[in-house]
Amino acid sequence: MINKQSRTLSACCAEYERRYGRKPPLHFDKWFKAARDRDFLLTDEFDSMMAAMEPLWGVAPSDIRARLENVISASQGEGMYRFTVSQGKQSFTNPQNWMGSIFNYWFSPEILQTLPDMTLAMNTMDEPKVVVPHDMLSYALDAAHTPREGPLLPGKYPGLAQHVDFLDIGKQNTWDALSLSCAPDTVVRDFSLEATRSPFLTEMGFLSNLTLSKDVCQFPELHDIHAGLRHPASMRITHALVPIFSQAKASCFNDLLYPSPFYAEKLRSGEYEEKHDVDWEEKDNIVYWTGSNTGGYSTSENWRSLQRQRLALMTMDESRPISLLNWTQQPGNQSSEWVSINSTIAAISNFTRVRISAAIQCDDTACMEQKDELKIKSGDRDDITDGYQARYNLDIDGNGLSGRFYRLLMSKSAVLKQTLYQEWHDDWLIPWLHYIPISMDLRDFPEIVRYLTQESEGQDLGRKVAQSSYEWSRRVLRSEDMRLVWWRLMLEYGRLVNDDRDQMWYKN
């Protein structure tokens, strides 16, 4: 990946046009120079962020701008903030919000002088907002890719073309509302089909394709085992195709991804302090996770199926049957191979330290049940540095992205990552190199624990992953990297919402 990155402006422009079918935006040269001056490593890797913007090229800019105004006015007090850029200056509707300091840094004078006037809708809530029905999404993509004479015209019925409604689907089953973005011939909408390629149908449950494993449209079982899909604590969505910037999303959402201000603030404040960390050889040979039960709204009916609670219940039940692998010589054969054997959680209990520290976001009965069954003690929280004593740190989704991910990547421990969410860095962090992915149903978790802690080659792999993430995070997850990503997104977005967007390209 590093060797393939463009080293010159002309090469970067050519690669941009090859990937995205259009020329780079105005002032792309200024962005590229700044990126090179600041040792920005991955100048070409923006596919995930660009893919989210692509359908909006099929909507007239005037309709987009009107939808934005409707979104912002309909979302007052709901974690949606207006950012405006006008004549080289930016303003924020709530400058007292702690995120304002991050955005002020990102909207530096160097960046502002390259941006056209524009308005942004910034979603600061954990949950994403936009679920566009599949037929509307397909139509917009077709319009974006169809050659035409002149600009794309706005809708003839502005009241319909520019209207935005929000649906409140928090604390309830979300599936009917979220699955609308899936194609009619996918498993979640055509009930005659079977998920034959599901990574959860293999014997051990190992993930061979991380992107595929997070495709909500292909695998309806994800809806039952992830709190953010099954029973979110809060979620207000729109079915309108409107550009809302969100920090993370499941595959059925159409929000625009941007670097999370939570990550940026933790980097700015120096949350990870190496003096509190210890070298690999000094760490306990265990997998560690502790945290609250966030992720959704818990009821007596659902809490045992939500991701964090399922992990705790699994590791607490020593008699729970599991499958492990054993290196076995075959009868009458000189060779050996890995063979699945039946076992119980007791086989790995000494190699895990997992605990739920608080029961929140639940009704009274569910809170009491969780405190009792999960043995939760009030105020019994671990220190942020406790995880550094373990060779392996597990990271799991909460209400949205896990804000501890970058800190764990920067540590000298290896990260095991269970997530359903897409984030802006997905093109930059390589599974099995910078972290070890865990399937959402946890079927692979016991064998991964056994292999990484009890096999010498597994421990070698863990050490390599820990070293890779330690080094890589310091090259591509710097505060300056996030600012440059934001700048690139703003160049793209500023062109997208401008009436002259078809002429706003960099002429090299």
C-alpha positions as CSV (number, residue, x, y, z in Angstrom):
1,M,0.0,0.0,0.0
2,I,2.7,2.4,0.9
3,N,4.7,1.7,-2.2
4,K,1.7,2.4,-4.4
5,Q,1.0,5.9,-3.0
6,S,1.4,8.8,-5.4
7,R,4.6,10.7,-4.9
8,T,3.9,13.6,-7.2
9,L,0.9,15.9,-7.8
10,S,0.4,14.7,-11.4
11,A,0.5,11.1,-10.3
12,C,-2.0,11.8,-7.5
13,C,-4.4,13.6,-10.0
14,A,-4.2,10.6,-12.4
15,E,-4.9,8.1,-9.6
16,Y,-7.8,10.2,-8.4
17,E,-9.3,10.3,-11.9
18,R,-8.8,6.5,-12.3
19,R,-10.6,5.7,-9.0
20,Y,-13.4,8.2,-9.1
21,G,-14.1,9.0,-12.7
22,R,-13.7,12.8,-12.4
23,K,-11.0,15.3,-11.9
24,P,-9.9,16.4,-8.4
25,P,-11.5,19.5,-6.8
26,L,-10.1,23.0,-6.9
27,H,-7.1,23.6,-4.7
28,F,-6.2,20.0,-4.8
29,D,-2.6,21.1,-5.4
30,K,-2.5,23.0,-2.1
31,W,-3.8,20.0,-0.2
32,F,-1.3,17.7,-1.8
33,K,1.6,20.1,-1.0
34,A,0.5,20.3,2.6
35,A,0.2,16.5,2.7
36,R,3.7,16.0,1.4
37,D,5.1,18.7,3.7
38,R,3.6,17.1,6.7
39,D,4.6,13.5,5.8
40,F,1.0,12.4,5.2
41,L,1.5,8.8,4.1
42,L,-1.7,7.6,2.3
43,T,-2.4,10.3,-0.2
44,D,-4.6,8.0,-2.4
45,E,-6.6,6.0,0.2
46,F,-10.0,7.7,0.5
47,D,-12.3,5.2,-1.1
48,S,-14.7,4.6,1.8
49,M,-15.3,8.3,2.4
50,M,-15.7,9.0,-1.4
51,A,-18.1,6.2,-1.8
52,A,-20.5,7.7,0.7
53,M,-20.5,11.0,-1.2
54,E,-21.1,9.5,-4.7
55,P,-24.9,9.3,-4.6
56,L,-25.1,13.0,-3.9
57,W,-23.6,13.7,-7.3
58,G,-27.0,12.6,-8.6
59,V,-28.9,15.3,-6.7
60,A,-29.0,19.0,-7.7
61,P,-26.9,21.2,-5.4
62,S,-29.8,23.5,-4.7
63,D,-31.9,20.6,-3.5
64,I,-29.0,19.4,-1.3
65,R,-28.6,22.8,0.3
66,A,-32.4,23.1,1.0
67,R,-32.4,19.6,2.6
68,L,-29.5,20.6,4.8
69,E,-31.5,23.6,6.1
70,N,-34.4,21.4,6.8
71,V,-32.2,18.8,8.6
72,I,-30.6,21.4,10.8
73,S,-33.9,23.1,11.8
74,A,-35.6,19.7,12.5
75,S,-32.7,18.6,14.7
76,Q,-32.3,21.4,17.2
77,G,-31.1,19.9,20.5
78,E,-30.5,16.5,18.9
79,G,-26.8,16.7,18.6
80,M,-26.8,18.2,15.1
81,Y,-24.7,21.3,14.6
82,R,-24.5,23.8,11.8
83,F,-21.1,24.8,10.5
84,T,-20.9,27.5,7.9
85,V,-18.0,28.7,5.8
86,S,-18.5,32.2,4.4
87,Q,-15.9,34.4,2.7
88,G,-13.0,32.5,4.3
89,K,-14.4,32.4,7.8
90,Q,-16.2,29.6,9.7
91,S,-18.8,29.7,12.4
92,F,-20.3,27.0,14.6
93,T,-23.9,27.1,16.0
94,N,-22.7,26.0,19.5
95,P,-19.1,27.2,20.0
96,Q,-19.3,26.2,23.7
97,N,-19.6,22.6,22.7
98,W,-16.2,20.9,23.4
99,M,-16.1,19.7,19.8
100,G,-15.8,23.4,18.7
101,S,-12.1,23.5,19.6
102,I,-11.4,20.5,17.4
103,F,-13.3,22.0,14.5
104,N,-11.6,25.3,15.0
105,Y,-8.2,23.5,14.6
106,W,-9.4,21.7,11.5
107,F,-10.8,24.9,10.0
108,S,-7.5,26.7,10.1
109,P,-6.8,29.8,7.9
110,E,-4.7,27.6,5.6
111,I,-7.8,25.4,4.9
112,L,-10.5,28.1,4.9
113,Q,-8.8,30.1,2.1
114,T,-9.3,27.1,-0.2
115,L,-13.0,26.5,0.6
116,P,-16.1,27.9,-1.1
117,D,-19.0,29.1,0.9
118,M,-21.0,26.2,2.3
119,T,-23.1,24.8,5.2
120,L,-22.5,21.5,6.9
121,A,-24.7,19.4,9.2
122,M,-22.4,17.8,11.8
123,N,-23.9,14.9,13.7
124,T,-22.2,14.7,17.1
125,M,-24.5,11.8,18.4
126,D,-23.1,8.3,18.6
127,E,-25.7,6.9,16.2
128,P,-25.8,7.7,12.4
129,K,-28.8,9.4,10.8
130,V,-29.4,8.6,7.1
131,V,-31.1,5.5,5.7
132,V,-32.0,6.0,2.0
133,P,-34.4,3.5,0.4
134,H,-32.6,1.3,-2.1
135,D,-34.6,2.6,-5.1
136,M,-33.8,6.2,-4.4
137,L,-30.2,5.4,-3.8
138,S,-29.9,3.5,-7.1
139,Y,-31.7,6.3,-9.0
140,A,-29.2,8.9,-7.5
141,L,-26.2,6.8,-8.5
142,D,-27.5,6.3,-12.0
143,A,-28.0,10.1,-12.3
144,A,-24.5,10.7,-10.9
145,H,-22.9,8.4,-13.5
146,T,-25.0,9.3,-16.6
147,P,-23.3,11.8,-19.0
148,R,-25.4,14.9,-19.4
149,E,-25.4,18.3,-21.0
150,G,-25.3,21.2,-18.5
151,P,-25.9,21.1,-14.7
152,L,-28.2,18.7,-12.9
153,L,-31.5,20.5,-12.5
154,P,-33.4,20.7,-9.2
155,G,-36.7,18.9,-8.6
156,K,-39.8,20.4,-10.2
157,Y,-41.7,20.0,-6.9
158,P,-39.4,21.7,-4.3
159,G,-41.8,20.9,-1.4
160,L,-41.1,17.2,-2.0
161,A,-37.6,17.3,-3.4
162,Q,-36.3,19.3,-0.5
163,H,-38.4,18.0,2.4
164,V,-36.8,16.1,5.2
165,D,-38.6,14.1,8.0
166,F,-37.1,12.4,11.0
167,L,-38.3,9.1,12.5
168,D,-37.6,8.4,16.2
169,I,-36.9,4.7,16.4
170,G,-34.9,4.6,19.6
171,K,-35.7,1.9,22.3
172,Q,-37.5,-0.3,19.8
173,N,-36.9,-2.8,17.0
174,T,-35.3,-0.9,14.1
175,W,-35.3,-3.5,11.4
176,D,-38.1,-2.4,9.2
177,A,-36.8,1.2,9.1
178,L,-33.1,0.2,8.6
179,S,-33.4,-2.5,6.0
180,L,-35.0,-0.2,3.4
181,S,-31.6,0.7,2.1
182,C,-30.9,-3.0,1.2
183,A,-31.6,-4.2,-2.3
184,P,-34.8,-6.2,-2.8
185,D,-32.8,-9.3,-3.8
186,T,-30.8,-9.4,-0.6
187,V,-31.4,-11.9,2.2
188,V,-32.9,-9.4,4.6
189,R,-35.7,-8.5,2.1
190,D,-36.1,-11.6,0.1
191,F,-36.9,-14.2,2.7
192,S,-36.6,-17.1,0.2
193,L,-32.9,-16.6,0.2
194,E,-30.3,-18.2,2.5
195,A,-27.1,-16.5,3.8
196,T,-24.9,-19.2,2.3
197,R,-21.7,-17.0,2.5
198,S,-22.2,-15.9,6.1
199,P,-19.0,-15.9,8.1
200,F,-21.1,-17.1,11.0
201,L,-22.0,-20.4,9.3
202,T,-18.5,-21.8,9.2
203,E,-17.6,-24.3,11.9
204,M,-15.3,-22.1,13.9
205,G,-16.7,-18.8,12.8
206,F,-13.4,-17.2,11.7
207,L,-13.7,-14.1,9.6
208,S,-12.2,-14.4,6.1
209,N,-13.6,-11.2,4.7
210,L,-14.1,-8.4,7.3
211,T,-16.0,-6.1,4.9
212,L,-18.4,-8.8,4.0
213,S,-18.9,-9.8,7.6
214,K,-20.3,-6.3,8.4
215,D,-22.8,-6.3,5.5
216,V,-26.1,-6.0,7.3
217,C,-28.0,-6.6,4.1
218,Q,-26.5,-10.0,3.6
219,F,-26.6,-11.4,7.2
220,P,-29.9,-10.8,9.0
221,E,-28.5,-12.5,12.1
222,L,-26.5,-9.3,12.8
223,H,-29.7,-7.5,13.7
224,D,-30.3,-9.9,16.6
225,I,-26.8,-9.7,18.2
226,H,-25.8,-6.1,17.9
227,A,-27.5,-3.6,20.2
228,G,-27.2,-0.7,17.8
229,L,-29.4,-2.5,15.3
230,R,-31.7,-4.4,17.7
231,H,-32.6,-1.9,20.3
232,P,-30.6,1.4,20.2
233,A,-30.8,3.7,23.2
234,S,-31.6,6.6,20.9
235,M,-31.9,6.8,17.1
236,R,-33.5,9.4,14.9
237,I,-33.2,8.8,11.2
238,T,-34.3,10.3,7.9
239,H,-35.0,8.5,4.6
240,A,-34.0,11.6,2.6
241,L,-30.7,11.6,0.7
242,V,-29.0,14.4,2.6
243,P,-25.3,14.9,3.5
244,I,-25.0,14.5,7.3
245,F,-21.5,13.9,8.6
246,S,-21.3,11.1,11.2
247,Q,-18.5,9.4,13.0
248,A,-19.4,5.8,12.3
249,K,-22.2,3.8,10.7
250,A,-23.5,0.3,9.9
251,S,-23.5,-0.7,6.3
252,C,-27.3,0.1,5.9
253,F,-26.7,3.8,6.6
254,N,-25.7,6.5,4.1
255,D,-24.1,9.2,6.3
256,L,-20.8,10.8,5.3
257,L,-17.9,9.6,7.4
258,Y,-15.4,12.0,8.9
259,P,-12.7,11.6,11.6
260,S,-14.2,11.3,15.0
261,P,-13.7,14.4,17.2
262,F,-13.5,12.0,20.2
263,Y,-10.4,10.4,18.7
264,A,-9.0,13.9,17.9
265,E,-9.6,15.2,21.4
266,K,-8.0,12.1,23.0
267,L,-5.0,12.6,20.8
268,R,-4.8,16.3,21.6
269,S,-5.0,15.7,25.3
270,G,-2.4,12.9,25.2
271,E,-4.7,10.3,26.6
272,Y,-2.2,7.5,26.0
273,E,0.9,8.0,28.1
274,E,3.7,5.5,27.3
275,K,5.1,5.9,30.8
276,H,2.1,3.9,32.1
277,D,2.5,1.1,29.6
278,V,4.8,-1.9,30.0
279,D,6.8,-4.0,27.4
280,W,5.3,-7.1,25.9
281,E,7.3,-9.5,28.0
282,E,6.1,-7.9,31.2
283,K,2.4,-8.0,30.3
284,D,0.0,-10.7,31.6
285,N,-0.7,-13.3,29.0
286,I,-4.5,-12.6,28.9
287,V,-7.3,-11.0,26.9
288,Y,-8.7,-8.0,28.8
289,W,-11.9,-6.1,28.5
290,T,-13.9,-4.1,31.0
291,G,-16.6,-1.5,30.5
292,S,-20.2,-0.6,31.0
293,N,-23.1,-2.3,29.2
294,T,-23.7,0.5,26.7
295,G,-24.6,-0.3,23.1
296,G,-28.4,-0.2,23.3
297,Y,-31.3,0.1,25.6
298,S,-31.6,-3.0,27.8
299,T,-34.8,-4.8,28.7
300,S,-35.4,-8.1,30.3
301,E,-36.3,-9.5,26.9
302,N,-33.2,-8.4,25.0
303,W,-30.1,-7.7,27.3
304,R,-28.7,-11.2,27.1
305,S,-28.3,-11.0,23.4
306,L,-26.5,-7.6,23.2
307,Q,-22.8,-7.7,22.3
308,R,-21.2,-6.6,25.6
309,Q,-23.5,-8.7,27.8
310,R,-23.0,-11.7,25.6
311,L,-19.3,-11.5,26.0
312,A,-19.6,-11.3,29.8
313,L,-22.1,-14.1,30.0
314,M,-19.9,-16.3,27.8
315,T,-16.7,-15.8,29.8
316,M,-18.4,-16.2,33.2
317,D,-20.0,-19.6,32.3
318,E,-17.2,-22.1,32.7
319,S,-19.4,-25.0,31.7
320,R,-20.4,-23.4,28.4
321,P,-19.6,-25.7,25.5
322,I,-17.2,-24.3,22.9
323,S,-15.1,-25.6,20.0
324,L,-11.4,-25.4,20.0
325,L,-8.7,-26.6,17.6
326,N,-6.1,-29.3,18.4
327,W,-3.0,-30.1,16.3
328,T,-3.6,-33.8,15.8
329,Q,-1.7,-36.6,13.9
330,Q,-4.0,-38.5,11.7
331,P,-4.2,-42.3,12.1
332,G,-2.1,-44.1,9.4
333,N,-0.8,-40.7,8.2
334,Q,2.5,-39.1,8.9
335,S,1.1,-35.6,8.7
336,S,-0.8,-33.6,11.4
337,E,-3.6,-31.1,11.0
338,W,-5.8,-28.8,13.1
339,V,-8.9,-30.7,14.3
340,S,-12.0,-29.3,16.0
341,I,-12.6,-30.6,19.5
342,N,-15.4,-30.1,22.0
343,S,-14.4,-28.2,25.1
344,T,-15.8,-25.7,27.6
345,I,-15.0,-22.1,28.6
346,A,-13.0,-23.4,31.5
347,A,-10.2,-24.3,29.1
348,I,-9.6,-20.5,28.5
349,S,-10.8,-19.0,31.8
350,N,-7.4,-18.3,33.1
351,F,-6.5,-16.4,29.9
352,T,-9.4,-13.9,30.0
353,R,-10.3,-11.0,32.3
354,V,-13.7,-9.7,31.2
355,R,-16.1,-7.7,33.3
356,I,-19.1,-5.4,33.0
357,S,-18.5,-2.5,35.4
358,A,-21.8,-0.6,35.3
359,A,-25.4,-1.2,34.2
360,I,-26.9,1.8,32.6
361,Q,-29.4,2.5,29.7
362,C,-31.8,-0.1,30.9
363,D,-35.3,-0.3,32.5
364,D,-35.4,-0.9,36.2
365,T,-35.9,-4.7,35.9
366,A,-33.2,-5.2,33.4
367,C,-30.7,-3.1,35.4
368,M,-31.4,-5.2,38.5
369,E,-31.1,-8.5,36.5
370,Q,-27.7,-7.4,35.0
371,K,-26.3,-6.2,38.3
372,D,-27.2,-9.6,39.8
373,E,-26.2,-12.0,37.0
374,L,-23.2,-10.1,35.9
375,K,-22.1,-9.4,39.5
376,I,-21.8,-5.7,39.0
377,K,-20.6,-3.6,41.9
378,S,-21.4,0.1,42.0
379,G,-18.3,2.3,41.5
380,D,-16.1,-0.7,40.7
381,R,-14.4,0.7,37.6
382,D,-10.9,-0.1,36.4
383,D,-8.3,2.5,35.8
384,I,-7.6,3.4,32.2
385,T,-4.1,2.0,32.6
386,D,-5.1,-1.4,33.8
387,G,-5.5,-2.7,30.3
388,Y,-1.8,-2.0,29.6
389,Q,-0.9,-4.9,31.9
390,A,-2.5,-7.4,29.4
391,R,-0.9,-8.5,26.2
392,Y,-4.3,-8.5,24.4
393,N,-7.0,-5.8,24.7
394,L,-10.5,-6.5,23.3
395,D,-12.3,-3.5,21.9
396,I,-16.1,-3.7,21.4
397,D,-18.8,-1.3,20.1
398,G,-20.8,0.7,22.5
399,N,-23.6,3.1,21.5
400,G,-21.4,3.9,18.5
401,L,-17.7,3.6,17.8
402,S,-15.4,2.7,20.7
403,G,-13.5,5.9,21.7
404,R,-10.7,3.8,23.2
405,F,-9.6,2.2,19.9
406,Y,-6.8,4.6,19.0
407,R,-5.4,4.5,22.5
408,L,-5.2,0.7,22.4
409,L,-3.6,0.8,18.9
410,M,-1.0,3.1,20.2
411,S,-0.2,0.9,23.2
412,K,2.3,-2.0,23.4
413,S,-0.6,-4.5,23.6
414,A,-2.3,-6.2,20.6
415,V,-5.9,-5.2,19.9
416,L,-8.7,-7.7,19.3
417,K,-11.6,-5.8,17.6
418,Q,-15.2,-6.6,17.4
419,T,-17.2,-4.1,15.5
420,L,-20.1,-3.7,13.1
421,Y,-19.3,-0.1,12.2
422,Q,-17.6,1.5,9.3
423,E,-15.3,4.4,10.1
424,W,-13.2,6.8,8.1
425,H,-9.9,4.8,8.8
426,D,-11.2,1.5,7.3
427,D,-9.0,2.0,4.3
428,W,-5.9,2.6,6.5
429,L,-6.1,-0.1,9.2
430,I,-5.4,-3.6,8.0
431,P,-7.1,-6.5,9.8
432,W,-4.7,-9.3,11.0
433,L,-1.8,-6.8,10.7
434,H,-2.8,-3.9,12.9
435,Y,-5.5,-5.6,14.9
436,I,-7.2,-9.0,15.1
437,P,-10.9,-9.1,14.1
438,I,-13.5,-11.0,16.2
439,S,-16.8,-12.1,14.7
440,M,-20.0,-10.5,16.0
441,D,-21.4,-13.8,17.3
442,L,-18.2,-14.6,19.2
443,R,-18.0,-18.1,17.9
444,D,-14.3,-17.7,17.0
445,F,-13.4,-15.9,20.3
446,P,-12.5,-19.0,22.4
447,E,-10.1,-20.5,19.9
448,I,-8.5,-17.1,19.1
449,V,-7.9,-16.7,22.9
450,R,-6.4,-20.2,23.1
451,Y,-4.2,-19.7,20.1
452,L,-2.9,-16.3,21.0
453,T,-2.2,-17.2,24.6
454,Q,-1.2,-20.9,24.5
455,E,0.4,-21.5,21.2
456,S,4.0,-20.2,20.7
457,E,3.3,-19.2,17.2
458,G,0.1,-17.4,18.4
459,Q,2.1,-15.5,20.9
460,D,4.6,-14.5,18.2
461,L,1.7,-13.3,16.1
462,G,0.3,-11.3,19.0
463,R,3.7,-9.6,19.5
464,K,3.9,-8.7,15.8
465,V,0.4,-7.2,15.7
466,A,1.2,-5.2,18.9
467,Q,4.4,-3.9,17.3
468,S,2.7,-3.2,13.9
469,S,-0.1,-1.2,15.5
470,Y,2.2,0.7,17.8
471,E,4.3,1.8,14.8
472,W,1.6,2.3,12.2
473,S,-0.7,4.4,14.5
474,R,2.2,6.9,14.9
475,R,2.5,7.2,11.1
476,V,-1.2,7.6,10.0
477,L,-3.3,8.4,13.1
478,R,-1.7,11.7,14.1
479,S,-3.7,14.8,14.8
480,E,-2.2,16.3,11.7
481,D,-3.4,13.3,9.6
482,M,-7.0,13.8,10.8
483,R,-6.8,17.5,9.9
484,L,-5.6,16.8,6.4
485,V,-8.3,14.2,5.9
486,W,-10.8,16.8,7.0
487,W,-9.4,19.3,4.5
488,R,-9.6,16.8,1.7
489,L,-13.3,16.0,2.6
490,M,-14.1,19.7,2.7
491,L,-12.7,20.3,-0.8
492,E,-14.8,17.4,-2.0
493,Y,-17.9,18.5,-0.1
494,G,-17.6,22.2,-1.0
495,R,-17.6,21.3,-4.7
496,L,-20.5,18.9,-4.2
497,V,-22.9,21.5,-2.8
498,N,-22.0,24.3,-5.2
499,D,-24.0,25.2,-8.3
500,D,-20.8,25.4,-10.3
501,R,-19.5,22.0,-9.2
502,D,-19.0,20.7,-12.7
503,Q,-16.5,23.5,-13.3
504,M,-14.8,23.3,-9.9
505,W,-11.9,21.0,-10.7
506,Y,-8.2,21.4,-10.4
507,K,-6.5,22.2,-13.7
508,N,-3.0,20.9,-13.6
